[in-house]
């Protein structure tokens, strides 16, 4: 059971939570008993149900403790199934949560949402500015995951969270795929789930790197340039993917760039394969740029071990800019992407209500 604290009023309660290091540095919603009970009820599960442990502190993640984080983050009860799925994903051994929390790299969990939960547990934005401000579900779902990592996983900056600088995605990092407007099957379908499933995929990611490309409708080979540019962003020479190799990474195509690649006859798998072949560093560049990692006889360094490590989805507004997110790609399992089905069948819809 979560510890019960007391304070004269919510202002004092907020200051107490800040002083205890229980926040992400921003004001939080005070997790009163009533608010937490409503969030637990929305989950449809017993408050004492244990999802697993979260490193580096190896705290026990119960439904109640996750509900506390969801309340503090500003989630509506509707968001709770997605928050629970995100927590389940990072707890999986393949995600390497303990190592990720303790690394000096800036990596943060990027939460990708597919399926009907984008609407029933949101709406979770997938269009213009989806990773920016103004989208309550995106902001609070990603923030809730971070607060579980702080308060259950016990990741504290400078002591157990050793990121040298971090990036704003460590506050919140969540978006949905724009399935309705994408020319490709939904990401979760290509990952082996049914179209009607709701799925959360979480992977470690750097901040988004902008990839600028102005398409030329008169150039039938222009798509090759777009692929080259995306690959340059994914495996830029100073990145972990290029030097350490082997971790997952994300490509978020805007609608215009998706259309260019689709009209060239490429599937999601084709795009991943093309990028895989382009994402490498030649031995002389590795030896010159990173001699400490090169070894005596370096060979061509492929950024990925398999095209499947490159996750591709459509989101955002149409125009010049797509985004790529290289990753940390360290840890026992290279901080792999993990996908978890959202359990909406047991979700209990809670009527909206003001106050505590």
NORGIMO-V684375 format. One record per run of one state. SS is the DSSP state (A for helix, B for strand, O for the rest). FROM is the first residue (numbers start at 1). TO is the last residue. If there is no record, write none. Layout:
BEGIN
SS_FROM_TO, SS_FROM_TO
END
This chain:
BEGIN
O_1_9, A_10_19, O_20_32, A_33_43, O_44_49, B_50_54, O_55_58, B_59_62, A_63_73, O_74_76, A_77_91, O_92_92, A_93_95, O_96_96, A_97_102, O_103_107, B_108_114, O_115_116, A_117_120, O_121_135, A_136_151, O_152_156, B_157_157, O_158_160, B_161_161, O_162_167, A_168_170, O_171_173, B_174_176, O_177_186, A_187_190, O_191_198, B_199_205, O_206_208, B_209_212, O_213_221, A_222_234, O_235_239, A_240_243, O_244_248, B_249_253, O_254_254, A_255_263, O_264_267, A_268_278, O_279_279, B_280_281, O_282_282, A_283_289, O_290_290, A_291_294, O_295_300, B_301_302, O_303_306, A_307_309, B_310_314, O_315_320, B_321_325, O_326_337, B_338_341, O_342_356
END
